[in-house]
């Protein structure tokens, strides 16, 4: 599939896209391990907040099952009633890619995907990747 621009291009592309991110581009974490944090912004059905919250509760242990650290789901409170967020980290981009591959084969992950498809509370979502910055991160000073 050809690249259609940075805002639409997956950072995990393996083809010749100029926006592709290699494992060597992933950030350093305090331990010297390269860490990647995934930020998900969801547009959800505001009449199905409880269903989306249940979906989040399903995914938190699944991300951790595959070696990630989940930072939680963030439900609408003030402001937009249809925007929710989630963040989780993996030790490396390769570990994240492994989680994504394995999640498509895992029965519990498949059940979570099916729940979302059945209830249809997710209107759309976007996925972005970030690197954490810490005050004592020596790698960031170099």
N, C-alpha and C positions, 0 to 999 in steps of 0.2 A: 504494500500500500504506500503510495507516495506521501511524503510529508506535506501537510497543508498549513504549516506555520507553527511557531513556537507555542502559542497558547493552546493549540489543539494536539500537538505532537506528544506522544508518550515519551517520558524520559528513559524508558527501558527499551527503546527500539534497538534492534540489533543490526539493522541495515545501514546504508550509507547516509542516513539522515544527519545533518549537521547538529541537530539538537540532542542526539543520543548521548547518554551519560554512561561512561565506563566505570567499572568498579574502582579504578584508580582516581576517579573524580570525586568519590564519596568523601565526606568530611572526617576529620579526626575526632575522637572522643577522648575523654580524660585519660583513659588507659592506653592510648596510642592506637586503639582499634578504630577503624573507619566506621562511623555510624551514620545511618540514614533515618530521618523521621518523616513519616507519611502523614500528611494533613488531608483530611477529607472534608469537603463542604457539601452538604446535602441540601437540596430543596425537597421538602417533605410535605405530605398532606397534613395540614394543621388539625384536621379532624381525626387523625390517627396517631396522635403523639404517644399514646400508651403502646401501640403496636410497634412503633419505631423504637421506643425505649426498650421493649422486650428484645427486639432485633439486636440492639447494642449490647444488651446483657448476654446474648448468645455469643457474640463475636469476641468479647473481652477475653474469656478463657481460651478461645480458639487461637487467637494471635499468640497468647502466652504458651500454648501447647506446642507451637512451632518455633519457639525461641525468641519471640518478640516481647517487648514491654509495652503494654497498653496504657495510655495516659488518660483514657476515658472518652465517653461520649458527652457532648455538651448540648443540652436541649434548649429550645427557645424559652426565654424568660421575659425580658423586656425588649421592645423593638420588634423586629420581624418575627412573625409567628410560624413561619414555614422554613426557617434555616436552622440546621443542626450541624454540629462539627464533631469530628473524631480525630484523635492523634495517637499514633503508635510508632515505636522505634524498633529497628533491628540493628544488630551489631555491624552489618555491612549491606551494601546493595545486593551482593550475591546471596546473603541470608534472606533478604526480602524476596528476591526472585525465587528462591527455593520454597519459601512459604507460599507464594502465589501458585507455583506449580503444584505443590502438594495439596493445597486447599481445594483444587478442582477434583482431586481424587478422594478426599477425606469424607466419610459419610456424615459426620457432624457439620462440616462446612457446607456440604450439599444440602443438608436439611435447613440451614440458615438461609442459603440462597433461595431455596424453594419457598420458605416462609415469606421472604420479601416479594417473590414473584406472585405468590398467591394473594397476599394482602394489598400489594400495590401502593404502599405508603411512601416509597421513594419516587419522586417525580424525575429528579436528575441528580447527578453528583459530579464533582470534579476532584481529581487527585493531584496533589502537588508534593514535592519532596524538598526537605530542608535539612540543614545541618545545625546542630545546636552550638551555641556560643556560651561559654562559661567564663566567669571572671578570672579563674585560675588556669585557663586553657593555654598552656605553653605553645602548643602547635599553632594556635591562631596568631601568636605574636611573631612567629618566624616569617 
